[in-house]
Amino acid sequence: MAHLRRIAFQAAGILILAALSSCSGPQKAARVRVYNGPYEGENLSRVAFPIGGIGAGMFCLEGTGAVSHMSVRGIPQFFNEPCTFAAVAVKGGRNVARVLEGPVPSWKLFGASRTGNGASGSSFGLPRFREAVFMARFPFGTVELKDPAVPLPTWARVCLPGGFLLTSAIRFLEAHGIPFEVAEYEHLEKGAVFAARALGLPVDRTIKTLVVEVVPGGYYLVLMPGNKTISFRRLAKVLGAKRAAMADTDTAERLTGYLVGGISPFGVRKQLPVLMEADLLAFDKVAINGGRRGVMLIMNPSDIVRTMRAETVVL
């Protein structure tokens, strides 16, 4: 009799487990991440890319784009996520604003400290991009953000200290003690207009570095605002030459050591005389190519004139 009761209880247990399983609905198969491939979906939940070190302080860029583990003054503060974020606003038929992050992982919303009181002190309630994809390629960590409401290519990239690929232009400025900032963007189109749009700068504050042939006189580097077209006739008149024209691509790349679209006046293979449009001196900061497509240097135009011994002209 007891043996029959044990069988009955076991059968009832199996039925209960089956009922609970059916109530939970269909189970989603876990997404398998390809080795060394991008992180997305649930695989973003616990990914963080460290920047810095114990002595200098550090922070992490999470797979969603959030900044966390902010540790300074030699004190490790894991999971310290200050209310710090970047955002983008797109104006048009329907204004849209998004924090430059993907969806907040569920473990931060439920069960973590302060979540029972609405996660006060956080930005979790602000709208974010619908999807995020994270790719780690030493020394870079890149987050790509996607949202159908934001018609812009949006991504963020960080680099481990000392891991940035130095160009000849950057080495030149560092050797001369000239202050500058590096700004990087995805080089999808040539030209100052696209670069200005990608960096969020007025196009008249971006500089085109042109290699110009002057007859007689040889070759010059001419620095022009991104919104202006050079007058070769006026340039020839300023220099007392017969004519002036753009150098061909092969010559420009041979003289400078840079690819067209990434030509910088700094650290060129053959030093050429430099002319700069005088209008650029009206700004505190301008953006000039850093010696590689997609890399711009933000700096004071007066430092360009002084370092390159450039002559300012009105073209």
C-alpha positions as CSV (number, residue, x, y, z in Angstrom):
1,M,0.0,0.0,0.0
2,A,2.8,2.4,0.9
3,H,4.5,1.5,-2.3
4,L,1.4,2.5,-4.3
5,R,1.2,5.9,-2.4
6,R,4.8,6.6,-3.4
7,I,4.1,5.9,-7.0
8,A,1.0,8.2,-6.8
9,F,3.0,11.0,-5.3
10,Q,5.7,10.7,-7.9
11,A,3.1,10.7,-10.7
12,A,1.5,13.9,-9.2
13,G,4.9,15.6,-9.0
14,I,5.5,14.9,-12.7
15,L,2.1,16.3,-13.6
16,I,2.8,19.5,-11.5
17,L,6.1,20.0,-13.2
18,A,4.6,19.5,-16.6
19,A,1.8,22.0,-15.8
20,L,4.3,24.6,-14.6
21,S,6.4,24.1,-17.7
22,S,3.4,24.6,-20.0
23,C,2.4,27.7,-18.1
24,S,5.8,29.3,-18.7
25,G,5.1,29.3,-22.4
26,P,7.5,28.4,-25.2
27,Q,11.1,28.6,-24.3
28,K,13.4,30.7,-26.5
29,A,16.6,29.1,-27.6
30,A,19.7,30.9,-26.3
31,R,21.4,32.8,-29.0
32,V,24.8,31.4,-29.7
33,R,27.5,34.0,-30.1
34,V,30.1,33.2,-32.8
35,Y,33.6,33.1,-31.4
36,N,35.4,36.5,-31.7
37,G,32.2,37.9,-33.2
38,P,30.1,40.9,-32.1
39,Y,28.1,41.0,-28.9
40,E,24.4,41.7,-29.2
41,G,21.1,41.0,-27.4
42,E,21.5,39.2,-24.1
43,N,25.2,38.8,-24.7
44,L,25.6,42.5,-24.0
45,S,24.4,42.2,-20.5
46,R,27.8,41.7,-18.7
47,V,30.3,43.0,-21.2
48,A,32.5,45.9,-20.2
49,F,35.7,47.3,-21.9
50,P,38.2,48.7,-19.4
51,I,40.0,52.0,-20.1
52,G,42.9,53.2,-17.9
53,G,44.5,51.5,-15.0
54,I,44.7,51.3,-11.2
55,G,47.2,54.1,-10.8
56,A,45.7,56.6,-13.2
57,G,42.1,55.7,-12.6
58,M,39.8,53.8,-14.9
59,F,36.3,53.4,-16.3
60,C,34.6,50.9,-18.5
61,L,32.6,51.2,-21.7
62,E,29.8,48.6,-21.4
63,G,28.5,46.7,-24.4
64,T,25.4,48.9,-24.5
65,G,27.5,52.1,-24.5
66,A,27.1,53.0,-20.8
67,V,30.0,54.3,-18.8
68,S,30.5,52.3,-15.5
69,H,33.0,51.0,-13.0
70,M,34.2,54.6,-12.6
71,S,37.2,54.4,-10.3
72,V,39.5,57.3,-9.6
73,R,42.2,58.2,-7.0
74,G,43.4,54.7,-6.8
75,I,40.2,53.4,-5.3
76,P,38.5,50.5,-7.2
77,Q,34.7,51.2,-7.3
78,F,33.2,48.3,-9.3
79,F,29.7,48.8,-10.5
80,N,30.0,52.6,-9.8
81,E,27.8,54.1,-12.6
82,P,27.5,57.9,-12.2
83,C,24.6,59.6,-13.9
84,T,26.8,60.6,-16.9
85,F,25.7,60.1,-20.5
86,A,25.8,61.6,-24.0
87,A,22.6,62.2,-26.0
88,V,21.6,63.1,-29.6
89,A,18.6,65.1,-30.8
90,V,17.3,64.9,-34.4
91,K,15.0,67.7,-35.5
92,G,12.7,67.3,-38.4
93,G,9.1,66.2,-39.0
94,R,9.2,64.5,-35.6
95,N,11.8,65.6,-33.1
96,V,13.7,62.6,-31.6
97,A,16.1,62.4,-28.7
98,R,18.0,59.4,-27.5
99,V,20.7,58.7,-24.9
100,L,23.7,57.2,-26.8
101,E,23.2,53.8,-25.3
102,G,21.3,50.6,-26.0
103,P,18.6,49.1,-23.8
104,V,19.4,48.9,-20.1
105,P,20.2,45.3,-19.0
106,S,17.4,43.7,-16.9
107,W,19.8,43.0,-14.0
108,K,20.3,46.7,-13.5
109,L,16.5,47.4,-13.4
110,F,15.5,44.6,-11.1
111,G,17.3,43.5,-7.9
112,A,20.2,45.9,-8.0
113,S,20.7,48.6,-5.3
114,R,18.1,51.4,-5.2
115,T,15.9,49.8,-7.9
116,G,13.2,49.2,-5.4
117,N,12.9,53.0,-5.1
118,G,12.9,53.6,-8.8
119,A,16.7,53.6,-9.3
120,S,17.0,57.1,-8.2
121,G,20.2,58.9,-9.3
122,S,20.3,57.0,-12.6
123,S,19.3,57.8,-16.2
124,F,17.5,54.5,-16.8
125,G,14.2,56.2,-17.5
126,L,15.5,58.2,-20.5
127,P,14.8,56.9,-24.0
128,R,17.6,54.9,-25.5
129,F,18.4,53.3,-28.9
130,R,16.5,50.1,-29.6
131,E,19.6,48.0,-30.4
132,A,23.3,47.9,-29.6
133,V,26.1,45.8,-31.1
134,F,29.5,45.7,-29.4
135,M,32.7,44.7,-31.1
136,A,36.1,44.3,-29.3
137,R,39.2,44.6,-31.5
138,F,42.3,45.4,-29.5
139,P,43.0,48.2,-28.7
140,F,39.5,49.4,-29.7
141,G,36.1,48.8,-28.3
142,T,33.2,49.9,-30.6
143,V,29.5,50.2,-29.9
144,E,27.1,50.6,-32.8
145,L,23.6,51.9,-32.0
146,K,20.5,51.4,-34.1
147,D,17.0,52.8,-33.9
148,P,14.5,53.2,-36.7
149,A,13.5,56.7,-35.3
150,V,17.1,58.0,-35.6
151,P,18.2,58.2,-39.3
152,L,21.9,58.6,-38.5
153,P,24.8,56.2,-38.4
154,T,25.6,56.2,-34.7
155,W,28.6,54.6,-33.0
156,A,31.1,55.2,-30.2
157,R,34.7,54.0,-30.1
158,V,37.2,54.0,-27.2
159,C,40.8,53.1,-27.2
160,L,43.1,51.7,-24.6
161,P,45.8,54.2,-23.5
162,G,48.8,53.9,-25.7
163,G,46.9,51.8,-28.2
164,F,45.9,54.6,-30.6
165,L,47.6,54.3,-34.0
166,L,49.7,57.4,-34.2
167,T,50.0,59.1,-37.5
168,S,53.0,61.2,-38.6
169,A,50.9,64.3,-38.1
170,I,50.2,63.4,-34.4
171,R,53.8,62.5,-33.8
172,F,54.9,65.9,-35.3
173,L,52.6,67.9,-33.0
174,E,53.6,65.9,-29.9
175,A,57.2,66.4,-30.7
176,H,56.6,70.2,-31.0
177,G,54.5,70.4,-27.8
178,I,51.4,71.7,-29.7
179,P,48.1,71.1,-27.9
180,F,45.4,69.3,-29.9
181,E,42.5,66.9,-29.5
182,V,41.9,63.8,-31.7
183,A,38.4,63.3,-33.1
184,E,37.5,60.2,-35.1
185,Y,34.6,59.5,-37.4
186,E,33.6,56.8,-39.9
187,H,35.0,57.9,-43.3
188,L,32.0,57.1,-45.6
189,E,32.4,60.1,-47.9
190,K,35.3,62.4,-48.9
191,G,35.2,66.1,-48.2
192,A,35.0,68.6,-45.4
193,V,31.2,68.8,-45.5
194,F,30.8,65.1,-44.5
195,A,33.6,65.4,-41.9
196,A,31.9,68.5,-40.3
197,R,28.5,66.7,-40.2
198,A,30.0,63.6,-38.7
199,L,31.8,65.5,-36.0
200,G,28.9,68.0,-35.3
201,L,31.1,71.0,-36.3
202,P,30.3,74.0,-38.5
203,V,31.7,73.3,-41.9
204,D,33.5,76.7,-42.0
205,R,35.6,75.5,-39.0
206,T,36.9,72.5,-40.8
207,I,40.1,72.8,-42.9
208,K,40.8,71.3,-46.3
209,T,44.5,70.7,-47.0
210,L,45.1,71.1,-50.7
211,V,48.3,70.3,-52.6
212,V,48.6,73.0,-55.3
213,E,51.1,73.3,-58.2
214,V,52.2,76.9,-58.9
215,V,54.0,77.8,-62.1
216,P,56.6,79.0,-61.6
217,G,57.2,78.3,-57.9
218,G,56.6,74.5,-57.4
219,Y,54.1,73.0,-54.9
220,Y,52.3,74.6,-52.0
221,L,50.0,73.3,-49.2
222,V,46.9,75.5,-49.1
223,L,44.6,75.4,-46.1
224,M,41.0,76.4,-46.9
225,P,37.8,76.5,-44.9
226,G,35.5,73.6,-45.7
227,N,32.8,75.9,-47.1
228,K,35.0,77.8,-49.5
229,T,36.3,77.0,-53.0
230,I,39.8,78.1,-53.8
231,S,40.3,80.6,-56.6
232,F,43.4,79.5,-58.5
233,R,43.5,82.7,-60.4
234,R,43.6,84.7,-57.2
235,L,46.2,82.4,-55.7
236,A,48.5,82.8,-58.8
237,K,48.1,86.6,-58.5
238,V,48.9,86.6,-54.7
239,L,52.1,84.6,-55.4
240,G,53.0,86.5,-58.6
241,A,52.8,83.3,-60.7
242,K,51.5,82.6,-64.1
243,R,49.1,79.9,-63.1
244,A,48.0,77.6,-60.3
245,A,46.2,74.3,-60.3
246,M,45.5,71.2,-58.1
247,A,48.2,68.6,-58.1
248,D,47.2,65.2,-59.4
249,T,46.5,62.5,-56.8
250,D,49.7,60.6,-57.3
251,T,51.8,63.7,-56.9
252,A,49.9,64.8,-53.8
253,E,50.4,61.5,-52.1
254,R,54.0,61.2,-53.1
255,L,54.9,64.6,-51.7
256,T,53.0,64.3,-48.4
257,G,53.1,60.6,-47.7
258,Y,49.4,60.7,-47.0
259,L,46.4,59.3,-48.9
260,V,44.1,61.9,-50.5
261,G,41.3,62.5,-48.1
262,G,43.7,62.2,-45.2
263,I,46.3,64.8,-46.1
264,S,47.6,66.9,-43.2
265,P,50.1,69.7,-43.3
266,F,51.9,68.2,-40.3
267,G,54.6,65.6,-40.7
268,V,54.6,65.5,-44.5
269,R,57.2,63.6,-46.4
270,K,58.5,66.7,-48.1
271,Q,58.1,70.0,-46.4
272,L,56.2,72.5,-48.6
273,P,55.4,76.2,-48.1
274,V,52.0,76.6,-46.4
275,L,49.3,79.2,-47.1
276,M,46.2,79.5,-44.9
277,E,43.0,81.4,-45.6
278,A,43.0,84.4,-43.1
279,D,39.3,83.8,-42.3
280,L,40.2,80.8,-40.2
281,L,42.0,82.9,-37.6
282,A,38.6,84.2,-36.5
283,F,37.9,80.9,-34.6
284,D,39.3,79.6,-31.3
285,K,39.2,76.0,-32.6
286,V,39.3,74.5,-36.0
287,A,39.4,70.9,-37.2
288,I,42.2,69.8,-39.6
289,N,43.0,66.4,-41.0
290,G,45.2,64.2,-38.7
291,G,47.0,62.3,-41.4
292,R,44.5,59.5,-41.9
293,R,41.0,59.3,-43.4
294,G,38.5,59.7,-40.6
295,V,40.9,61.3,-38.1
296,M,40.7,65.1,-37.4
297,L,42.7,67.2,-35.0
298,I,40.9,70.0,-33.1
299,M,43.3,72.8,-32.4
300,N,43.9,76.6,-32.4
301,P,44.4,78.0,-35.9
302,S,47.2,80.3,-34.5
303,D,49.1,77.2,-33.5
304,I,48.9,76.0,-37.1
305,V,50.3,79.3,-38.4
306,R,53.1,79.4,-35.9
307,T,54.1,75.7,-36.2
308,M,54.0,75.6,-40.0
309,R,55.3,79.1,-40.5
310,A,52.3,79.6,-42.7
311,E,51.5,82.7,-44.6
312,T,47.9,84.0,-44.2
313,V,46.2,85.1,-47.4
314,V,42.7,86.0,-48.6
315,L,41.6,83.6,-51.4
